[in-house]
Amino acid sequence: MKVPVQQTTLREIDIEIVKEAYKAYERKYGSSQSFEQIINRSGFCWAEITYHLYEQIQYLEKAIREIEQERAKK
């Protein structure tokens, strides 16, 4: 089943948000396309930004859990 998604007229996003998305992109796909190359090819689409930010959040949450587990052992 598919559902509609809204289109946006927003054509730009803060660079810091995209840098966070790129961290997840680079972990998954490597650095064959640099951050600058992606920006020059018109950047990520909204779906890519959402997907990669979600991956980045998961990565950070896992890192926090691991740090907390290590602290609990001490």
C-alpha positions as CSV (number, residue, x, y, z in Angstrom):
1,M,0.0,0.0,0.0
2,K,1.3,3.4,-0.8
3,V,0.2,6.8,0.6
4,P,0.6,10.3,-0.7
5,V,3.4,12.6,0.5
6,Q,3.3,16.3,0.5
7,Q,5.5,18.3,-1.8
8,T,7.5,21.1,-0.4
9,T,8.6,24.4,-1.8
10,L,11.5,24.5,0.6
11,R,14.6,24.3,-1.6
12,E,17.3,24.9,1.0
13,I,18.2,23.4,4.3
14,D,20.8,24.4,7.0
15,I,24.2,23.0,6.2
16,E,24.7,21.5,9.7
17,I,21.7,19.2,9.2
18,V,23.0,18.0,5.9
19,K,26.5,17.4,7.4
20,E,24.9,15.1,10.0
21,A,23.1,13.2,7.2
22,Y,26.3,12.9,5.3
23,K,28.0,11.2,8.3
24,A,25.6,8.3,8.0
25,Y,25.8,8.3,4.2
26,E,29.6,8.1,4.4
27,R,29.5,5.2,6.9
28,K,27.2,3.3,4.6
29,Y,28.5,4.1,1.2
30,G,32.1,5.4,1.8
31,S,33.6,8.6,0.7
32,S,33.7,8.2,-3.1
33,Q,31.4,11.2,-3.2
34,S,32.6,13.9,-0.9
35,F,30.2,16.2,0.9
36,E,31.1,18.9,-1.5
37,Q,30.4,16.7,-4.5
38,I,26.9,15.9,-3.2
39,I,26.2,19.5,-2.6
40,N,27.4,20.4,-6.1
41,R,25.1,17.8,-7.7
42,S,22.1,19.5,-6.1
43,G,22.4,17.8,-2.7
44,F,20.3,15.1,-1.1
45,C,16.6,14.9,-1.7
46,W,14.3,15.1,1.3
47,A,13.8,11.3,1.5
48,E,17.6,10.8,1.6
49,I,18.0,13.5,4.3
50,T,15.3,11.8,6.4
51,Y,16.8,8.3,5.9
52,H,20.3,9.3,6.7
53,L,19.4,11.4,9.7
54,Y,17.4,8.5,11.1
55,E,20.5,6.3,10.6
56,Q,22.7,8.9,12.3
57,I,20.3,9.0,15.3
58,Q,20.4,5.2,15.6
59,Y,24.2,5.3,15.4
60,L,24.5,8.0,18.2
61,E,21.9,6.2,20.4
62,K,24.0,3.0,20.1
63,A,27.2,4.8,21.0
64,I,25.5,6.3,24.0
65,R,24.2,2.9,25.2
66,E,27.7,1.5,24.8
67,I,29.3,4.3,26.8
68,E,26.6,3.8,29.5
69,Q,27.3,0.1,29.7
70,E,31.0,0.7,30.0
71,R,30.4,3.2,32.8
72,A,28.2,0.8,34.6
73,K,30.9,-1.9,34.6
74,K,33.2,0.5,36.6
